[in-house]
Amino acid sequence: MMRKLMAAVALTAVLLMSGCATSRSEIKLHSPTVVSPTTTESSGQHVVVIGKITDERVFAEAPDDPSTPTLGFGGADKATAEIKARAVGRKRNTYGKALGDVLLQPGQTVEGTVRENLVAAFEQAGYRVKEESGAGPSPLVVDVHIKQFWSWFTPGVFAVTLSNNIATDLVFNGTGAPVTVSTHVENYYAIATDGDWIETVDKGLDAYRAEVTKRMQSGDVIAASASALVTTTPLPATGATPAAVPNQPPTEASVSAATVVSTPPQSSSPSADPPVEAAAPMTLAVATPESGAATSSEAPSTSSAAIDATPAPIPATSPQDSAATAAITPLAQAVAIQLGCGVVQANGATTFIAPCGDYSVLIDCDSGQCRPMHTVNVKHND
């Protein structure tokens, strides 16, 4: 009698689990916790505008890999765009057979969830997130491409595994190489309930926010964003005036005008070669804190500008090298200003080092354009 009772209980449990697994669940995710912003020298309290977010996940029919998005109830081909926008997982039985779907509740979408978590991550990194209409001049604009956002079930002997993948490409200011942020988390359960799916997706979002915050506080993301801001400018001839460089996103401590002055290096010994003519001053457009409008300032002959960007003496091997370095120094300094860094120091004929607080950025110039390459750790007195 006891055996029959235990068998009936086990059968009931299996039927209940099967019924739950074959149905379509709708879950409500928790809103991200807003943590007090951490201001860093790299962020400089820049304003960020989250532009277009695009869900680029590809759904498949009966894929072999459970981490690939798929849908039941007729398959992904018959699913509406609204269902795909809310789909975050697929249930399976103990044999791994795909069954019911896991969707966000109506009103929530994957794109909206990513936007909400990016806002929290950017603010945690020390950035101010605003709408484009109130962002002021030249904010840092990021477009988001969602490559992965999926949770799946893996059966096991003693426990089942719920996994979550999230991957996005962040494209700053419309150009440049994207910054890829990807995370993977796993949870283990006796059975997979709706609450377990919520816990797994929330855990994945926690990891995603932490990774975005870390990347935004690193010099790599700042370099990527500045690279997108730099306009290709032809290499000026000796004595020519370089073209104006777009203004950088100003910080609260922005000065009313900034002028980059290129001064030719002085030779340590007399030379029979003719003197090297200095490149003409370069005018930069920057925003004033009083009006927020972009202004331009011509470089004075004496250093009375707010930012003295006179480069350090350049160890050139010939007057021609010295002339070329002097000509591209204003372009390198313009990149440094966009990064919020200080006066560049020549690190060779076409490379410069810009101090940026706790780290420095290597700037490389080639074919008339300069761009940040990577961060370096150097002492400020080196």
Disulfide bonds with the S-S distance in Angstrom:
Cys341-Cys356 1.70
Cys365-Cys370 2.01
